[in-house]
């Protein structure tokens, strides 16, 4: 397998959220075998590693020795479920921001609520916006940024609601782009990428043969073989000269296989584009 750098400068990682059944060392070893540039770390993996006696210094040294970077630490904070959960979400982000500083990670992933925007009441909006503001300030204290994942069934599930979140949340907030999350809601992901590109600091990539009537029957496939046109998204990212991380985000029994196949497809596609061949 060839994963030689392409002229577009994109870097590739795996989301460890899809590998919760593995310990962190196994995840990192798998990423290294797959010749990835980094690992987007689920905060639960870090917590377990530290509970088992590891330190952030040791983890950082392992990452450095194996030339693996951490483009994001992923939490499941949402700031919308209850007052108690709101406080726990904020503490979760604060803890992750501390780890991010220790590991040289630039951002923390959060969700903007846990309900579709069409169902959100003004009080839910207020709760989420206040949570994002508090979490963003906590991240800034550690020199990192807070990034909202664009995701269906959250307040960041349409162009207009994303714009509203950014307007109310302030200029410090970043976005994590996942085109597939718009596809499942029958939305074109490319206009979203165009409109918010300046705020997008990180990208998720996955694809499925998708069953819109019964999502559970959908089948994950390598990113350029599914029903969402990820080839068009990849080409748009290259056109925009995106040079950040692209994290493959799969769940289930084939995470590592699908990540490796997707990496081959994406690097090949970028190489073809770099040679200006059709």
C-alpha positions as CSV (number, residue, x, y, z in Angstrom):
1,X,0.0,0.0,0.0
2,X,1.2,3.4,-0.9
3,X,0.3,6.4,1.2
4,X,2.9,8.8,-0.1
5,X,2.2,12.5,0.6
6,X,0.2,14.3,-2.1
7,X,0.6,17.8,-3.3
8,X,-2.6,18.8,-1.5
9,X,-1.0,18.2,1.9
10,X,-4.0,16.4,3.5
11,X,-3.2,14.2,6.5
12,X,-5.1,11.1,7.5
13,X,-6.3,9.7,10.8
14,X,-8.7,7.3,12.3
15,X,-11.5,8.0,14.9
16,X,-10.9,5.9,17.9
17,X,-14.6,6.3,18.8
18,X,-15.2,3.4,16.5
19,X,-12.7,1.2,18.3
20,X,-14.1,1.3,21.9
21,X,-13.5,-2.4,22.4
22,X,-9.8,-2.0,22.0
23,X,-7.4,-0.5,24.5
24,X,-5.6,2.7,23.5
25,X,-2.2,1.0,22.8
26,X,-3.9,-1.4,20.4
27,X,-5.6,1.5,18.6
28,X,-2.3,3.3,18.2
29,X,-0.5,0.2,17.0
30,X,-3.2,-0.3,14.4
31,X,-2.9,3.3,13.2
32,X,0.8,2.9,12.9
33,X,0.4,-0.4,10.9
34,X,-2.0,1.4,8.5
35,X,0.5,4.2,7.9
36,X,-1.8,6.8,9.2
37,X,-0.6,10.3,10.2
38,X,-2.7,10.4,13.4
39,X,-5.5,9.3,15.6
40,X,-8.5,11.3,16.6
41,X,-8.8,10.1,20.2
42,X,-12.0,9.4,22.1
43,X,-11.7,10.8,25.6
44,X,-12.8,7.5,27.0
45,X,-9.6,5.9,25.6
46,X,-7.4,8.5,27.3
47,X,-9.3,8.1,30.6
48,X,-8.9,4.3,30.6
49,X,-5.2,4.6,29.7
50,X,-4.6,7.0,32.6
51,X,-6.7,4.8,35.0
52,X,-4.4,1.9,34.1
53,X,-1.4,3.8,35.3
54,X,-0.3,5.6,32.1
55,X,0.6,9.3,31.9
56,X,0.1,11.9,29.3
57,X,3.8,12.3,29.1
58,X,4.2,8.6,28.2
59,X,1.4,8.8,25.7
60,X,2.8,11.9,24.1
61,X,6.2,10.2,23.9
62,X,4.7,7.2,22.2
63,X,2.9,9.4,19.7
64,X,6.0,11.3,18.9
65,X,8.2,8.2,18.5
66,X,5.6,6.8,16.0
67,X,5.0,10.1,14.3
68,X,1.3,10.1,15.1
69,X,-0.5,13.3,15.8
70,X,-3.8,13.9,17.6
71,X,-5.9,16.2,15.4
72,X,-8.8,16.2,17.9
73,X,-10.0,14.7,21.2
74,X,-13.6,13.6,20.8
75,X,-16.1,14.1,23.6
76,X,-19.8,13.4,23.6
77,X,-20.7,16.6,25.3
78,X,-24.0,18.1,24.0
79,X,-25.1,20.7,26.6
80,X,-28.8,20.0,26.1
81,X,-30.0,17.1,28.2
82,X,-30.4,18.5,31.7
83,X,-28.8,21.0,34.1
84,X,-26.8,18.2,35.8
85,X,-25.7,16.8,32.4
86,X,-24.8,20.4,31.3
87,X,-22.3,20.7,34.2
88,X,-20.9,17.2,33.5
89,X,-20.5,18.1,29.8
90,X,-18.5,21.2,30.7
91,X,-16.3,19.2,33.1
92,X,-15.7,16.6,30.3
93,X,-14.6,19.3,27.9
94,X,-12.3,20.9,30.5
95,X,-10.7,17.6,31.2
96,X,-10.2,16.9,27.5
97,X,-8.7,20.4,27.0
98,X,-6.1,19.7,29.7
99,X,-5.2,16.5,28.0
100,X,-5.1,18.2,24.6
101,X,-2.6,20.7,25.9
102,X,-0.4,17.9,27.2
103,X,-0.6,16.0,23.9
104,X,-0.2,18.9,21.5
105,X,-3.7,18.4,20.2
106,X,-5.4,21.6,18.8
107,X,-9.1,21.0,19.4
108,X,-11.9,19.3,21.3
109,X,-14.9,17.8,19.5
110,X,-18.4,18.5,20.9
111,X,-21.9,18.2,19.7
112,X,-24.4,21.0,19.6
113,X,-27.3,19.4,21.4
114,X,-28.8,15.9,21.1
115,X,-32.1,16.9,19.2
116,X,-32.8,17.8,15.6
117,X,-32.8,21.5,15.2
118,X,-36.4,21.4,14.0
119,X,-37.4,20.1,17.4
120,X,-35.3,22.4,19.6
121,X,-37.1,24.9,21.8
122,X,-35.6,28.4,22.5
123,X,-34.6,27.1,26.0
124,X,-32.6,24.2,24.3
125,X,-30.9,26.7,22.1
126,X,-30.0,28.9,25.1
127,X,-28.6,25.9,26.9
128,X,-26.5,24.7,24.0
129,X,-25.2,28.2,23.2
130,X,-24.3,28.9,26.8
131,X,-22.6,25.5,27.0
132,X,-20.6,26.1,23.9
133,X,-19.5,29.5,25.1
134,X,-18.4,28.2,28.5
135,X,-16.6,25.2,26.9
136,X,-14.9,27.4,24.3
137,X,-13.6,29.7,27.1
138,X,-12.3,26.6,29.0
139,X,-10.5,25.3,25.9
140,X,-8.9,28.7,25.3
141,X,-7.4,28.6,28.8
142,X,-5.4,25.6,27.6
143,X,-4.6,27.1,24.2
144,X,-6.9,24.8,22.3
145,X,-10.2,25.3,20.4
146,X,-13.7,23.9,20.6
147,X,-15.0,22.4,17.4
148,X,-18.7,21.6,16.7
149,X,-19.3,18.5,14.7
150,X,-21.8,19.1,11.9
151,X,-24.2,16.2,12.6
152,X,-27.7,15.1,11.9
153,X,-30.1,15.2,14.9
154,X,-28.3,18.1,16.5
155,X,-28.6,21.9,16.2
156,X,-25.8,21.7,13.6
157,X,-27.8,19.8,11.1
158,X,-28.7,22.5,8.5
159,X,-26.9,25.4,6.9
160,X,-29.1,27.9,8.6
161,X,-28.8,26.4,12.1
162,X,-25.0,26.1,11.7
163,X,-24.9,29.8,10.8
164,X,-27.0,30.6,13.8
165,X,-24.7,28.6,16.1
166,X,-21.6,30.4,14.8
167,X,-23.3,33.8,15.1
168,X,-24.4,33.2,18.7
169,X,-21.4,31.2,19.8
170,X,-18.7,33.6,18.6
171,X,-15.7,33.6,16.3
172,X,-13.6,31.2,18.4
173,X,-15.8,28.2,17.5
174,X,-14.5,25.8,14.8
175,X,-16.4,23.2,12.8
176,X,-15.8,19.6,12.0
177,X,-17.2,18.8,8.6
178,X,-18.9,15.4,7.8
179,X,-20.6,15.4,4.5
180,X,-22.2,12.0,5.1
181,X,-24.2,13.4,8.0
182,X,-26.0,15.8,5.5
183,X,-26.5,13.0,2.9
184,X,-28.6,10.9,5.4
185,X,-30.9,13.9,5.8
186,X,-31.3,14.3,2.0
187,X,-29.1,17.5,2.0
188,X,-26.4,18.3,-0.5
189,X,-23.1,18.4,1.5
190,X,-21.1,20.5,-1.0
191,X,-22.9,23.9,-0.4
192,X,-22.3,23.4,3.3
193,X,-18.6,22.9,2.6
194,X,-18.4,26.0,0.5
195,X,-20.3,28.2,2.8
196,X,-18.5,27.3,6.0
197,X,-15.0,26.4,4.8
198,X,-13.2,29.2,6.6
199,X,-14.5,27.8,9.9
200,X,-13.9,24.1,9.1
201,X,-10.7,22.9,10.8
202,X,-11.2,19.1,10.6
203,X,-13.0,16.6,8.4
204,X,-14.7,13.2,9.0
205,X,-15.0,10.7,6.2
206,X,-17.2,7.6,6.1
207,X,-19.6,6.1,3.6
208,X,-22.4,3.5,3.3
209,X,-24.7,1.8,1.0
210,X,-27.5,3.6,2.7
211,X,-31.1,2.4,3.5
212,X,-33.1,5.6,4.1
213,X,-36.1,3.6,5.2
214,X,-34.2,1.5,7.8
215,X,-30.9,3.0,8.8
216,X,-29.9,-0.1,10.7
217,X,-29.8,-2.1,7.5
218,X,-27.2,0.2,5.9
219,X,-23.9,-1.3,5.0
220,X,-20.6,0.5,5.6
221,X,-18.2,0.6,2.6
222,X,-14.9,2.3,1.6
223,X,-15.5,6.0,1.3
224,X,-15.5,6.3,-2.5
225,X,-17.8,3.3,-3.0
226,X,-20.9,4.4,-1.1
227,X,-24.1,6.3,-1.9
228,X,-22.8,9.6,-0.8
229,X,-20.6,11.2,-3.5
230,X,-17.4,11.5,-1.4
231,X,-15.3,11.7,-4.6
232,X,-16.9,15.1,-5.2
233,X,-16.3,16.2,-1.6
234,X,-12.6,15.0,-1.8
235,X,-12.1,16.9,-5.0
236,X,-13.7,20.0,-3.5
237,X,-11.4,19.8,-0.5
238,X,-8.4,19.5,-2.8
239,X,-9.7,22.5,-4.8
240,X,-9.9,24.5,-1.6
241,X,-6.4,23.4,-0.8
242,X,-7.4,21.9,2.5
243,X,-4.3,20.7,4.2
244,X,-5.7,19.5,7.6
245,X,-6.6,16.1,8.9
246,X,-9.2,13.8,7.4
247,X,-10.4,11.3,9.9
248,X,-11.9,8.0,8.8
249,X,-14.9,7.4,11.1
250,X,-16.3,3.9,11.0
251,X,-18.1,1.7,13.5
252,X,-18.7,-2.0,13.8
253,X,-16.6,-5.1,13.0
254,X,-14.8,-3.8,9.9
255,X,-13.4,-0.5,11.2
256,X,-9.7,-1.2,10.5
257,X,-10.4,-2.9,7.2
258,X,-12.6,0.0,5.9
259,X,-10.1,2.6,7.1
260,X,-7.3,0.9,5.3
261,X,-9.3,0.5,2.1
262,X,-10.5,4.1,2.3
263,X,-7.0,5.4,2.8
264,X,-5.9,3.6,-0.4
265,X,-8.8,5.0,-2.4
266,X,-8.4,8.6,-1.1
267,X,-4.6,8.8,-1.6
268,X,-5.0,7.2,-5.1
269,X,-7.7,9.7,-6.0
270,X,-5.6,12.7,-4.8
271,X,-2.6,11.4,-6.7
272,X,-4.6,11.1,-9.9
273,X,-5.9,14.6,-9.3
274,X,-2.4,15.9,-8.7
275,X,-1.4,14.5,-12.1
276,X,-4.3,16.4,-13.7
277,X,-5.7,13.2,-15.2
278,X,-9.4,12.8,-15.7
